[in-house]
Amino acid sequence: MKIENAVVFVTGANRGLGLEFAKQALALGAKKVYAGSRDPSKVTLPGVIPVKLDVNNAQDVAAAAELAGDVTLLINNAGIASVSEGLTRPGSADLLRKTLETNLFGVLAMTQAFAPVLGRNGGGALLNVLSIVSWVNSPVIPEYSITKSAAWSLTNGVRHELRKQNTQVVGLHAGYIDTDLTSGFDVEKTAPSDVVRQAYAAIEAGELEVSVDEKTRAVKQALTQGVYLIDPSTQS
Ligand SMILES: NC(=O)c1ccc[n+]([C@@H]2O[C@H](COP(=O)([O-])OP(=O)(O)OC[C@H]3O[C@@H](n4cnc5c(N)ncnc54)[C@H](OP(=O)(O)O)[C@@H]3O)[C@@H](O)[C@H]2O)c1
């Protein structure tokens, strides 16, 4: 599908990658861009329609689908991450539950609410923002990694189900991106503009999965040959 004339809904659109998704959708000629945010007053980008949306709040999700009944492209971008004390430490289960709530169940809730909308509007597309750690567990953020693996599997499952209504379901995988989420990490990062440019190009090309940087592409390639091991000295 083309972004030009699409009606786009972006979750977590007030900052970071979500803001960039909204900006580039406008630049590519989207007919309308809904910008979901837990606090809509934080959506300051001219030209978008702010929508109050906490993806963990069932009422918000239902109201968003009601309001935005003309959506043809859903970008499930909202996500959280926390540095971990380790999977074998007592706090791990709580951190995993909390992170799953947004990164997995939030995506599922939005998908369930918007699948009929996309179907009614001809199929359209749905893109889930996943990660390099969907494929390899990071020792710094192991709980987050588990949530992104689960969200990858969710993406693959939803793709099967929505094929019959002609919805293109895309998984986006990335290593470090230069947003607030990674401000504490002194590592090489991809610019959000580069990530989003590749994401929209993949949607327009009809692709089902996009890896936006060399490292991510290398990890996927390595998985076909065995287990990919993180270098403990560089955590990458
Ligand atoms: N940065 C990276 O290195 C990287 C790499 C791979 C994948 N990703 C993924 O990219 C996506 C965007 O991350 P980012 O880097 O842009 O992070 P970010 O700068 O921290 O922004 C996260 C966005 O998600 C929103 N959000 C969090 N919980 C939410 C909820 N329950 N309901 C609605 N919105 C919620 C935040 O809203 P508030 O402003 O209200 O907190 C914010 O708008 C995430 O799915 C993340 O996992 C990031």
The ligand as a Gaussian input file, in Angstrom:
#p B3LYP/6-31G(d) Opt

LIG

0 1
 N       15.029000       3.042000      20.954000
 C       15.469000       1.854000      20.571000
 O       16.678000       1.550000      20.596000
 C       14.497000       0.809000      20.061000
 C       14.997000      -0.284000      19.351000
 C       14.117000      -1.235000      18.873000
 C       12.768000      -1.092000      19.086000
 N       12.311000      -0.024000      19.792000
 C       10.867000       0.090000      19.995000
 O       10.431000       1.274000      19.364000
 C        9.217000       1.703000      19.968000
 C        9.296000       3.185000      20.287000
 O       10.319000       3.355000      21.247000
 P       11.154000       4.708000      21.383000
 O       12.576000       4.327000      21.211000
 O       10.569000       5.765000      20.550000
 O       10.912000       4.976000      22.933000
 P       10.527000       6.307000      23.727000
 O       11.243000       7.460000      23.155000
 O       10.698000       5.936000      25.160000
 O        8.965000       6.479000      23.394000
 C        8.043000       5.510000      23.810000
 C        6.656000       5.963000      23.419000
 O        5.722000       4.949000      23.805000
 C        4.721000       5.555000      24.612000
 N        4.127000       4.608000      25.547000
 C        4.725000       3.879000      26.511000
 N        3.805000       3.155000      27.188000
 C        2.599000       3.440000      26.618000
 C        1.267000       3.021000      26.850000
 N        0.966000       2.154000      27.835000
 N        0.274000       3.513000      26.071000
 C        0.558000       4.396000      25.092000
 N        1.777000       4.860000      24.838000
 C        2.800000       4.379000      25.575000
 C        5.444000       6.695000      25.310000
 O        4.495000       7.594000      25.851000
 P        4.845000       8.562000      27.113000
 O        5.535000       9.772000      26.539000
 O        3.500000       8.836000      27.702000
 O        5.733000       7.770000      28.035000
 C        6.240000       7.243000      24.136000
 O        5.409000       8.009000      23.312000
 C        9.025000       0.802000      21.184000
 O        8.115000      -0.236000      20.873000
 C       10.403000       0.245000      21.434000
 O       10.359000      -0.983000      22.121000
 C       13.126000       0.946000      20.276000

